[in-house]
Amino acid sequence: MPRKKFRTVNLRQQVNAERKRNNLIFFTFTGVALLYLGITLLTGENGLMKYLELQKTQQKLTAEIVTLDQQNKQLKKQVDALKNDPFYIEKSAREEFGLAKKNELIFQFEDARKK
């Protein structure tokens, strides 16, 4: 009888040792896989870092689009005024090109701040 008990204890120790080894292999493999997955999700081609970078780029481009739309509206108003508003045409000719009507004198003053 004592021999059977010894074999049972020895067999249990072997089973426990094999379970520990299998658990160690499983958890090591799982840990490495999770580490690889985490690194790939953070730094991969379609990872979190790339996503955040693309979000910043999108925000900048959206702001630029808004600015360009405002400038475009302003330029369209200016073009419309140059086509249809004779007073605006006259004002632009006087301010931008220094033109004057007949019998008008143009006085140009130096800016006192430039001295």
C-alpha positions in Angstrom: 0.0 0.0 0.0 2.6 2.6 0.8 4.0 2.2 -2.8 0.7 3.2 -4.4 0.5 6.3 -2.2 4.0 7.3 -3.2 3.2 6.9 -6.9 0.1 9.0 -6.4 2.0 11.8 -4.8 4.7 11.6 -7.4 2.1 11.6 -10.2 0.4 14.7 -8.6 3.7 16.5 -8.4 4.3 15.7 -12.1 0.8 16.9 -13.1 1.2 20.1 -11.0 4.7 20.7 -12.5 3.3 20.2 -16.0 0.4 22.6 -15.3 2.8 25.2 -14.0 4.9 24.9 -17.2 1.8 25.1 -19.4 0.6 28.1 -17.5 4.0 29.8 -17.8 4.0 29.1 -21.6 0.5 30.3 -22.0 0.9 33.6 -20.0 4.3 34.3 -21.6 2.8 33.8 -25.1 -0.3 35.9 -24.1 1.9 38.7 -22.7 4.1 38.8 -25.7 1.1 38.9 -28.0 -0.6 41.7 -26.0 2.6 43.7 -26.0 2.9 43.3 -29.7 -0.7 44.3 -30.2 -0.3 47.3 -27.9 2.8 48.5 -29.7 1.1 48.0 -33.1 -2.0 49.9 -32.0 0.0 52.8 -30.8 2.7 53.2 -33.4 1.5 51.1 -36.4 0.6 52.5 -39.9 -3.0 53.0 -38.7 -2.2 53.3 -35.1 -3.3 55.8 -32.4 -0.3 58.2 -33.0 -1.1 58.4 -36.8 -4.8 58.9 -36.0 -4.0 61.8 -33.6 -1.6 63.3 -36.2 -4.3 63.1 -38.9 -6.9 64.7 -36.5 -4.6 67.7 -36.0 -4.0 68.0 -39.7 -7.8 67.9 -40.3 -8.4 70.6 -37.7 -5.7 72.9 -39.3 -7.1 72.3 -42.8 -10.7 73.0 -41.6 -9.5 76.3 -40.1 -7.7 77.1 -43.3 -10.8 76.4 -45.3 -12.9 78.7 -43.2 -10.3 81.5 -43.6 -10.1 81.0 -47.3 -13.9 81.0 -47.6 -14.1 84.3 -45.8 -11.4 85.8 -48.1 -13.2 84.4 -51.1 -16.5 86.1 -50.1 -14.6 89.4 -49.5 -13.0 89.2 -52.9 -16.3 88.4 -54.6 -17.8 91.5 -53.0 -14.9 93.5 -54.2 -15.2 92.2 -57.7 -18.9 92.9 -57.7 -18.3 96.4 -56.5 -15.6 97.0 -59.2 -18.1 95.8 -61.8 -21.2 97.7 -60.7 -20.4 100.5 -58.2 -19.0 103.6 -59.9 -18.2 105.2 -56.5 -16.1 102.2 -55.5 -14.3 102.2 -58.9 -13.5 105.9 -58.4 -12.3 105.4 -54.8 -10.1 102.5 -55.9 -8.6 104.5 -58.8 -7.8 107.4 -56.5 -6.3 105.3 -53.6 -4.5 102.5 -55.5 -3.4 104.3 -58.6 -3.3 108.0 -57.5 -5.6 109.1 -60.3 -7.5 112.4 -60.2 -10.3 114.1 -62.1 -9.6 117.1 -64.4 -8.6 120.2 -62.5 -7.9 118.3 -59.2 -4.6 118.4 -57.4 -3.2 115.6 -55.4 -1.3 116.3 -52.3 1.0 113.7 -50.9 2.3 114.0 -47.3 5.1 112.1 -45.8 4.2 110.2 -42.7 5.7 111.9 -39.6 6.2 108.5 -37.9 8.7 107.4 -40.6 11.2 110.1 -39.6 
